[in-house]
Amino acid sequence: MAKVRFEHVRKVYENGYVGVADADFEIAHGEMLVLVGPSGCGKSTLLRMVAGLESITSGALAIGDRIVNDVSPRDRDIAMVFQNYALYPHMSVAENLAFGLRLRGTPKAEVDRRVAEAATMLDLGRMLPLKPAQLSGGQRQRVALGRALVRQPAVFLLDEPLSNLDAKLRLSTRVEIAKLHRAVGATMIYVTHDQIEAMTLGQRIVVMRDGRVQQIDAPMRLYERPANTFVATFVGSPKMNLLWGPLLERDGGLHVRIADGIELALAPPPALQAKLRGYVDREIIVGLRPEHLHLERDDDTATLAARVEAVEPVGNEAFLNLGCGGCDLVVRLPPHDLPVAGDDVRLGYDAARMHFFERDSEVRIDEDAA
């Protein structure tokens, strides 16, 4: 295994389109790092640059202690798993697993040993004689993982490997990938547009948008302290609720006026309250996760008026979709005693769990921000 280092890596295409603007971060030895973001954000471009399938316009890319900008893909000591399994249909599972090793002239005994180890690790033993057409989608993806595993590369690259699987297979194969990473301790870079995959697999996550890195952090750190409104609404399902309006100070307290007659009382910690006072009479954005809103309770000191637009029961929980002063809200609730569409309700909220963002730049307002 090896670390991977991006040093101000940039990719600009011939038509001037900037695929990656300035990637500058390091992936540690044995780390599972996930690149996540919407289509066109640059995550697959970054992965392809590591693989040597995409040239680098400027900056440096290192695998281990070696700069690999001009190193051919076959000499980079990487193995890649694609969203399409790319298995040879005329070969058995065993032959598919062994093919890359045999091309490199690996001794037969070593090939057999590695294939047996991969088959055991991925529970492929009984499938070794079968052809890909005889396997399910999840089984084929496990063969593709095994083919990468037998290579024993310094870095594993996984490009949306679960996107062709149904929901049940995605879950089980996701577990297989997590187990594989723990078992082999390899450096893995995993690309996905699915933030649930990112949250459950990544030791750290790189959130990208329009070719730029928005934030790099551990999954729960991203969830609890998003750097901007894009990360706030991309990470988490349902996404974070955002309300906005001018920040007002009255009787020593801070409020955001969402609309005429609708105000949100704030209760930030003292250091952040001092920071927010610099935004009085300016618009700010307030974020609340769906689980930090609830239907009015007797102990609520402040509430919001809202109208129920739709109710979505999903088994062990339900989501209320509401309108509030021109803003859309989602509330996560237990699935019983729910209002119905068209009801007017009042919502309590956990003021201590609020997030604050600048209205213009949409970046997080923190007590320790410059």
Order of alpha helices (4+ residues) and beta strands (2+ residues): beta-beta-beta-alpha-beta-beta-beta-alpha-alpha-alpha-beta-alpha-beta-alpha-beta-beta-alpha-alpha-beta-beta-beta-alpha-beta-beta-beta-beta-beta-beta-beta
